[in-house]
């Protein structure tokens, strides 16, 4: 890597929107970090501390993921809580490197101390088991975004890799979005269908994110974002955090991924026993593991724009006024021509939480409401 490239890289606050390392600890049955020391080079894992430091990662959003099959086992909430616990214990196990962040300002403060800020994203709305109470509990435990679905539909939101049920969100799905807005939990539209993306953006009064998706027009992968949705995200002030895995950025790889998903569904039916299915799918994927590299020619501006998604991510998060104070959320249109970020920081433009909000600009359905007395941005 050239010095110029490194200088561009190091000039940016790099925020990685999605990392599956906590799931790998579960897969390897090492939930207490007795066998795997992240301070060492661990090529068998997605991530280790030497690579995080070499990559100049400033903040890492760790995925609290459990498969959709956990819903069928009636254990999705418990398993997700265990993954959240793993993330907290992992951050505590390496205090010289990691520090847990609960607000956007924490990220910059932690980075100034030379550490990597750790945050949590729940990957899949199945993890809340149709309960807003569980959603609120996850927030209190440090979860700062939730991906609305994973590979299968929830009862209230459609996945991009399942047959449409609601053609977007159900009425309860809209309530989930509103409650996430109220809490200060970011809405993640990765994994959801395009209709769900559009519906979520229409309902959300705060910008949305896509934590690990790319452009559908570049690579026709169902998990990528169509052009019209990219424009909606931009207009709302959100951010799409690009997934550089070949299937998401290479057209040929996206075609191969579709074929793999066809085989995946076929094998699900052919091998009902989980161990037999896993053996068969592993053998198939091993046979397909070839030609997964693609080079891109980029300009300095393109590189900086891509790496600088971290600052955009913090900007999205900061649109939640009082993000760690659940009772003090209102939602302001930051795209309004008269909007000034400084107005959000003036305490005189906020009154104490009140049951009756002025001018109808409070959008949650609970008794916890904030009263904005600054300029009209809505």
Secondary structure, 3 states (H helix, E strand, C coil): CCHHHHHHHHCCCEEEEEECHHHHHHHCCCCCCCCCCCCCCCCCCCCCHHHHHHCCEEEEEEEECCCCHHHHCCCHHHHHHHHHHHHHHHHHHCCCCEEECCCHHHHHHHHHCCCEEEEEEEECHHHHCCCHHHHHHHHHCCEEEEECCCCCCCCCECECCCCCCCCCECHHHHHHHHHHHHHCCEEECCCECHHHHHHHHHHCCCCCEECCCCECCCCCCCCCECHHHHHHHHHHCCEECCCCCHHHHCHHHHHHHHHHHHHHHHHHHHCCCHHHHHHHHHHHHHHHCCCCCCCCCCCHHHHHHHHCHHHHHHHHHHCCCCCCCCCCCCCCCCCCCCCCHHHHCCHHHEECCCCCCHHHCCCCCCCCCCEECCCCCC
